[in-house]
């Protein structure tokens, strides 16, 4: 795992991720370099933009968000207390970063 900057980390398999302040777990996405669904990244680890939006589902949890210029916006269909809110993306916390997911 590599911390790229204040807001983004990179896993050994090439995926990048960020710490979600609503779910309190990291969300990771593959970059545009492989098969399947891939995300764009503006290359700024301190004010990242990831496209398209991100849907994270695990059990009964559902998080629908977008990351733009270092801010995270939670869409109203998210199943958590930050639904409809926009916040600064939190700094990377090494304790939350998965080695592989």
N, C-alpha and C positions, 0 to 999 in steps of 0.2 A: 504494500500500500504506500502511496506517495501523496503527501499533502501538497497541492499545487499552489495554494494561496490561502487567504483567510477563509474563503467560503466553499472551496471545492477540493475534493480528493479524487485520486485515481486508483483503481484496483489493478492488480497484476494482469487481469484479462482485458484491460483497456477501457472498461466502463468507468464513467465518472459519477460522482455522487455528492450529495449535500445532506446536512442534518435538517430534518423537518421539525420545526418547532411545535407543530400540532400533534404529530404522531409520536414524537420523541424517539424516532428511529431514523436511520439514514434511508434515503431513496436513491437508487442508482439507475442509470440509463446507459445503453450502448451508444457510442458515437457513430456517425455516418462513415462506416468503413467495413461493414460486414453484411451478411444476409439478414433478412427479417426487418423488423421495425427499428429504426435508428433515429437519433436526435442530433440536431445541430447545436453547436456551442460556439459562442463568440470569442473564445480564447482568453477572456479576462477572468482569472480566478478570484479576483477581489470584488468584481461586480458582474457576475455571470448572467448570461441569457441562454436559456435552453429552449429549443423549439422542436416539435410542437409541445403542447401542454402535457402534463404527466398525470397518469392515473395509477394509484398504488392501492392494491387490494390485498388484504391478508385476513382471513377469517371473516369476522363481522366488520372489520375496519375498511373504510373507503375514503381515500384522499384524492381529490381532483384539484390540481394546482398548476400555476404557470410561474416560471422564474424569469424575470426580466430586469436587467441592470442592477442585480444584487438584491432585488425584492422578490418576495414570494406572495402570490395572490391565491387565495383559496376560493374555489368556486362554491356557489351556494348548495350544490348537491353533495358536498363533502359531509361525512358523518362525524364531525368533531366540533369542538367549541370555537374554533377559529374560522368556521365556514363564513364566507363573505368578507373576510378581512384581508388586508395587505400589510405585510410586515417586512422589515429588513431581514434578509436571510441571515441566520445565526452563523457565527464563526464555527469552523470545523472543530469538533471535539473528538479527539483521538479515541476516547473511550467508546464512542458510538459507532466507529467505523468498522464495518465487517471485513474480515480477511477474504472471504468469498461468500457469495450469496446466491 
